[in-house]
Amino acid sequence: MYITDYELFEVPPRWLFLKLTTSDGAVGWGEPVVEGRARTVATAVEELLDNYLLGEDPTRIEDHWQTMYRGGFYRGGPVLMSAIAGIDQALWDLKGKQFGAPVHELLGGRARDRVRVYQWIGGDRPADVGEAAREKVDAGFSALKMNATAELRAVDTPAAVTDAVDRIAAVREAVGDEVDIGVDFHGRVSKPMARRLAAALEPYDPMFVEEPVLPENNDALPAIRASTTVPIATGERMYSRWDFKEVLEADAVDVIQPDVSHAGGITEVKKIASMAEAYDVSLAPHCPLGPIALASCLQVDACTPNALIQEQSLDIHYNETSDVLDYLADPSVFDYEEGFVDIPDGDGLGIEIDEDHVREQAGDVDWHNPVWRHPDGSVAEW
């Protein structure tokens, strides 16, 4: 068996799907994408497949990963690692189908029967989150996540802090103490504002504060972590075990959030998770993406003892034209009950993609995140 062909599909709302085909007609699916840079990643996928994988045995996943990562001399970063990630997912999907088993069985078997998930509330500029939180809890979710703020200045006013606190307070009042609330700073917050916000939010017991500073400022995380009892989470813009090594060795983080479509795929995220386990750090994979990415996350979660909770993008504010379940032949594989989802137990990634629907939707999606500006006209972090 060898890899004979591939196709890429840019689909709404902002995803890129990869279909790998082998000489015996088997098909594997992956989701290689950087949100807003789908075409750039697609080119990287084409380069990797054309240069290294076409005509090769798809079962040698570790060797292929090392070749794609090391073979080009320049390594790391969002584009290359996301391209590798989607190819890696498709290779694992193929391997599971070859052996008639879900991927997690090939990675050592289940450490759990189901995975807790959280539900997004609010948008990029969150408002009216209290009522939205109540609705999601009534729908069965026991964990929520929201953005803490819109754009912030490097040193902002007490009112800006109060606005953030009032939003979190409204959610806590709406859902009570039995529900976890993750608060995403989204890298919008400077080091001094991160300390102020974390201290101000502490009375409302967030599940974690996510990406309190930009990843290029991870050296500030130990001091921020030392200044608060709120768990610190980060990692969606970190792309390999070498990126995570620094925050783990610095005792800077409580929850890591690698993205299985950005951080080298199933192969790499499983290694990152095992590194974190040695430091008593939990795993909560980042995944505001499509069904292939989510299925890949769940396969890792299933066999990872330190997996804490899983992000998923159903009804997220970005999914205005298409949603996670739309591309599945059997959407029930992602049924959420009591705030959990069962581990997909079908062969490979455990999902069946509705290829006809993918082809109907495929085209030039051209999604890009907004560019925000401060009142003085300077660019703000989104």
LINWOZI-V611910 format. One record per residue. N is the residue number from 1. RES is the residue in one letter. SS is DSSP state (H for helix, E for strand, C for the rest). D_FIRST is the distance of its C-alpha to the first C-alpha in Angstrom with 1 decimal. Layout:
n: [N | N]
res: [RES | RES]
ss: [SS | SS]
d_first: [D_FIRST | D_FIRST]
This chain:
n: [1 | 2 | 3 | 4 | 5 | 6 | 7 | 8 | 9 | 10 | 11 | 12 | 13 | 14 | 15 | 16 | 17 | 18 | 19 | 20 | 21 | 22 | 23 | 24 | 25 | 26 | 27 | 28 | 29 | 30 | 31 | 32 | 33 | 34 | 35 | 36 | 37 | 38 | 39 | 40 | 41 | 42 | 43 | 44 | 45 | 46 | 47 | 48 | 49 | 50 | 51 | 52 | 53 | 54 | 55 | 56 | 57 | 58 | 59 | 60 | 61 | 62 | 63 | 64 | 65 | 66 | 67 | 68 | 69 | 70 | 71 | 72 | 73 | 74 | 75 | 76 | 77 | 78 | 79 | 80 | 81 | 82 | 83 | 84 | 85 | 86 | 87 | 88 | 89 | 90 | 91 | 92 | 93 | 94 | 95 | 96 | 97 | 98 | 99 | 100 | 101 | 102 | 103 | 104 | 105 | 106 | 107 | 108 | 109 | 110 | 111 | 112 | 113 | 114 | 115 | 116 | 117 | 118 | 119 | 120 | 121 | 122 | 123 | 124 | 125 | 126 | 127 | 128 | 129 | 130 | 131 | 132 | 133 | 134 | 135 | 136 | 137 | 138 | 139 | 140 | 141 | 142 | 143 | 144 | 145 | 146 | 147 | 148 | 149 | 150 | 151 | 152 | 153 | 154 | 155 | 156 | 157 | 158 | 159 | 160 | 161 | 162 | 163 | 164 | 165 | 166 | 167 | 168 | 169 | 170 | 171 | 172 | 173 | 174 | 175 | 176 | 177 | 178 | 179 | 180 | 181 | 182 | 183 | 184 | 185 | 186 | 187 | 188 | 189 | 190 | 191 | 192 | 193 | 194 | 195 | 196 | 197 | 198 | 199 | 200 | 201 | 202 | 203 | 204 | 205 | 206 | 207 | 208 | 209 | 210 | 211 | 212 | 213 | 214 | 215 | 216 | 217 | 218 | 219 | 220 | 221 | 222 | 223 | 224 | 225 | 226 | 227 | 228 | 229 | 230 | 231 | 232 | 233 | 234 | 235 | 236 | 237 | 238 | 239 | 240 | 241 | 242 | 243 | 244 | 245 | 246 | 247 | 248 | 249 | 250 | 251 | 252 | 253 | 254 | 255 | 256 | 257 | 258 | 259 | 260 | 261 | 262 | 263 | 264 | 265 | 266 | 267 | 268 | 269 | 270 | 271 | 272 | 273 | 274 | 275 | 276 | 277 | 278 | 279 | 280 | 281 | 282 | 283 | 284 | 285 | 286 | 287 | 288 | 289 | 290 | 291 | 292 | 293 | 294 | 295 | 296 | 297 | 298 | 299 | 300 | 301 | 302 | 303 | 304 | 305 | 306 | 307 | 308 | 309 | 310 | 311 | 312 | 313 | 314 | 315 | 316 | 317 | 318 | 319 | 320 | 321 | 322 | 323 | 324 | 325 | 326 | 327 | 328 | 329 | 330 | 331 | 332 | 333 | 334 | 335 | 336 | 337 | 338 | 339 | 340 | 341 | 342 | 343 | 344 | 345 | 346 | 347 | 348 | 349 | 350 | 351 | 352 | 353 | 354 | 355 | 356 | 357 | 358 | 359 | 360 | 361 | 362 | 363 | 364 | 365 | 366 | 367 | 368 | 369 | 370 | 371 | 372 | 373 | 374 | 375 | 376 | 377 | 378 | 379 | 380 | 381 | 382]
res: [M | Y | I | T | D | Y | E | L | F | E | V | P | P | R | W | L | F | L | K | L | T | T | S | D | G | A | V | G | W | G | E | P | V | V | E | G | R | A | R | T | V | A | T | A | V | E | E | L | L | D | N | Y | L | L | G | E | D | P | T | R | I | E | D | H | W | Q | T | M | Y | R | G | G | F | Y | R | G | G | P | V | L | M | S | A | I | A | G | I | D | Q | A | L | W | D | L | K | G | K | Q | F | G | A | P | V | H | E | L | L | G | G | R | A | R | D | R | V | R | V | Y | Q | W | I | G | G | D | R | P | A | D | V | G | E | A | A | R | E | K | V | D | A | G | F | S | A | L | K | M | N | A | T | A | E | L | R | A | V | D | T | P | A | A | V | T | D | A | V | D | R | I | A | A | V | R | E | A | V | G | D | E | V | D | I | G | V | D | F | H | G | R | V | S | K | P | M | A | R | R | L | A | A | A | L | E | P | Y | D | P | M | F | V | E | E | P | V | L | P | E | N | N | D | A | L | P | A | I | R | A | S | T | T | V | P | I | A | T | G | E | R | M | Y | S | R | W | D | F | K | E | V | L | E | A | D | A | V | D | V | I | Q | P | D | V | S | H | A | G | G | I | T | E | V | K | K | I | A | S | M | A | E | A | Y | D | V | S | L | A | P | H | C | P | L | G | P | I | A | L | A | S | C | L | Q | V | D | A | C | T | P | N | A | L | I | Q | E | Q | S | L | D | I | H | Y | N | E | T | S | D | V | L | D | Y | L | A | D | P | S | V | F | D | Y | E | E | G | F | V | D | I | P | D | G | D | G | L | G | I | E | I | D | E | D | H | V | R | E | Q | A | G | D | V | D | W | H | N | P | V | W | R | H | P | D | G | S | V | A | E | W]
ss: [C | C | E | E | E | E | E | E | E | E | E | C | C | C | E | E | E | E | E | E | E | E | C | C | C | C | E | E | E | E | C | C | C | C | C | C | C | H | H | H | H | H | H | H | H | H | H | H | H | H | H | H | H | C | C | C | C | C | C | C | H | H | H | H | H | H | H | H | H | H | C | C | C | C | C | C | C | H | H | H | H | H | H | H | H | H | H | H | H | H | H | H | H | H | H | H | H | H | H | C | C | E | H | H | H | H | C | C | C | C | C | C | C | E | E | E | E | E | E | E | C | C | C | C | C | C | C | C | H | H | H | H | H | H | H | H | H | H | C | C | C | C | E | E | E | E | E | C | C | C | C | C | C | C | C | C | C | H | H | H | H | H | H | H | H | H | H | H | H | H | H | H | H | H | H | C | C | C | C | E | E | E | E | E | C | C | C | C | C | C | H | H | H | H | H | H | H | H | H | H | H | H | H | H | C | C | C | E | E | E | C | C | C | C | H | H | H | H | H | H | H | H | H | H | H | H | C | C | C | C | C | E | E | E | C | C | C | C | C | C | H | H | H | H | H | H | H | H | H | C | C | C | C | C | E | E | C | C | E | C | C | C | C | C | H | H | H | H | H | H | H | H | H | H | H | H | H | H | C | C | C | E | E | C | C | E | C | C | C | C | H | H | H | H | H | H | H | H | H | H | H | H | C | C | C | C | E | C | C | E | E | C | C | C | C | C | C | C | C | C | C | C | C | H | H | H | H | E | C | C | H | H | H | H | C | E | E | C | C | E | E | E | C | C | C | C | C | E | C | C | C | C | E | C | H | H | H | H | H | H | H | C | C | C | C | C | C | C | C | C | C | E | E | C | C | C | C | C | E | E | C | C]
d_first: [0.0 | 3.8 | 7.1 | 9.1 | 12.3 | 14.7 | 18.2 | 21.2 | 24.1 | 27.4 | 29.1 | 32.6 | 34.2 | 32.5 | 28.8 | 25.6 | 22.4 | 18.9 | 16.1 | 12.5 | 10.2 | 6.4 | 5.5 | 6.2 | 9.2 | 9.2 | 11.8 | 13.2 | 16.8 | 18.9 | 22.5 | 23.2 | 26.9 | 30.3 | 32.9 | 34.8 | 32.4 | 29.4 | 29.4 | 29.6 | 26.6 | 24.6 | 25.3 | 24.2 | 20.8 | 20.4 | 21.4 | 19.0 | 15.9 | 17.2 | 18.2 | 15.7 | 12.4 | 11.4 | 8.9 | 8.1 | 5.9 | 7.5 | 8.8 | 11.3 | 13.6 | 16.9 | 16.1 | 15.0 | 18.2 | 20.3 | 19.1 | 19.9 | 23.1 | 24.5 | 23.1 | 25.5 | 28.6 | 30.1 | 28.8 | 29.6 | 31.4 | 30.6 | 28.6 | 26.1 | 25.8 | 25.4 | 22.7 | 20.8 | 21.7 | 20.1 | 16.8 | 16.9 | 17.8 | 14.9 | 12.5 | 14.5 | 14.6 | 10.8 | 11.1 | 14.2 | 12.8 | 10.1 | 13.2 | 15.7 | 17.9 | 19.5 | 18.9 | 22.3 | 21.6 | 18.9 | 21.6 | 24.3 | 25.4 | 28.2 | 31.4 | 32.9 | 32.6 | 33.4 | 33.9 | 37.1 | 36.9 | 39.6 | 40.7 | 41.9 | 45.4 | 47.3 | 46.1 | 46.1 | 49.8 | 50.3 | 53.2 | 54.2 | 51.8 | 54.0 | 53.7 | 50.0 | 49.6 | 51.6 | 49.6 | 46.3 | 47.8 | 49.2 | 45.7 | 44.6 | 43.4 | 44.9 | 43.8 | 44.2 | 43.7 | 45.7 | 46.5 | 49.7 | 51.2 | 50.9 | 51.5 | 53.9 | 56.0 | 55.7 | 58.9 | 59.6 | 62.4 | 63.3 | 62.7 | 59.1 | 58.6 | 60.7 | 58.6 | 55.4 | 57.2 | 58.6 | 55.2 | 53.8 | 57.1 | 56.8 | 53.4 | 54.6 | 57.6 | 55.7 | 53.1 | 55.0 | 54.0 | 51.3 | 48.8 | 47.0 | 47.2 | 45.0 | 46.7 | 44.6 | 46.5 | 43.6 | 44.7 | 47.7 | 50.2 | 51.8 | 52.5 | 56.1 | 55.3 | 52.4 | 55.0 | 57.5 | 55.1 | 53.5 | 57.1 | 58.2 | 55.3 | 55.6 | 58.1 | 55.5 | 52.9 | 49.7 | 46.5 | 45.6 | 46.4 | 43.2 | 42.9 | 46.6 | 46.3 | 43.9 | 41.2 | 42.8 | 45.8 | 44.1 | 46.8 | 49.2 | 47.3 | 49.0 | 52.4 | 51.5 | 50.0 | 53.2 | 55.4 | 54.1 | 53.1 | 50.5 | 46.9 | 45.2 | 41.7 | 39.6 | 36.2 | 34.8 | 35.4 | 34.1 | 30.5 | 29.6 | 30.8 | 33.1 | 34.9 | 35.4 | 36.5 | 39.8 | 40.8 | 40.0 | 41.9 | 44.8 | 45.1 | 45.0 | 43.0 | 42.8 | 39.7 | 36.7 | 34.9 | 31.6 | 29.7 | 26.0 | 25.5 | 27.7 | 27.4 | 23.9 | 22.2 | 21.7 | 21.0 | 24.3 | 26.5 | 25.9 | 27.1 | 30.0 | 31.0 | 31.1 | 33.3 | 35.6 | 35.9 | 37.6 | 40.1 | 40.8 | 39.5 | 37.9 | 34.8 | 35.1 | 32.1 | 33.2 | 31.7 | 33.8 | 30.6 | 28.5 | 26.6 | 23.3 | 25.2 | 27.3 | 24.6 | 23.1 | 26.6 | 27.2 | 24.1 | 25.6 | 29.1 | 28.2 | 27.6 | 30.1 | 33.6 | 35.4 | 34.0 | 37.3 | 36.6 | 34.2 | 35.0 | 34.0 | 35.1 | 36.2 | 39.4 | 39.5 | 41.8 | 39.1 | 37.5 | 40.1 | 38.0 | 34.9 | 34.1 | 31.3 | 31.3 | 31.3 | 27.6 | 26.6 | 26.3 | 28.1 | 30.4 | 31.8 | 29.0 | 31.2 | 34.5 | 36.9 | 39.4 | 42.2 | 40.6 | 37.3 | 33.8 | 31.8 | 28.5 | 25.8 | 24.2 | 21.5 | 17.8 | 16.5 | 19.5 | 21.4 | 22.2 | 21.5 | 22.1 | 24.3 | 22.5 | 25.4 | 27.8 | 25.8 | 25.9 | 29.6 | 30.4 | 28.4 | 30.7 | 32.9 | 33.9 | 35.7 | 36.6 | 38.5 | 40.6 | 44.3 | 46.3 | 49.3 | 52.5 | 55.5 | 59.0 | 59.7 | 56.8 | 54.5 | 50.8 | 50.2 | 47.1 | 45.1]
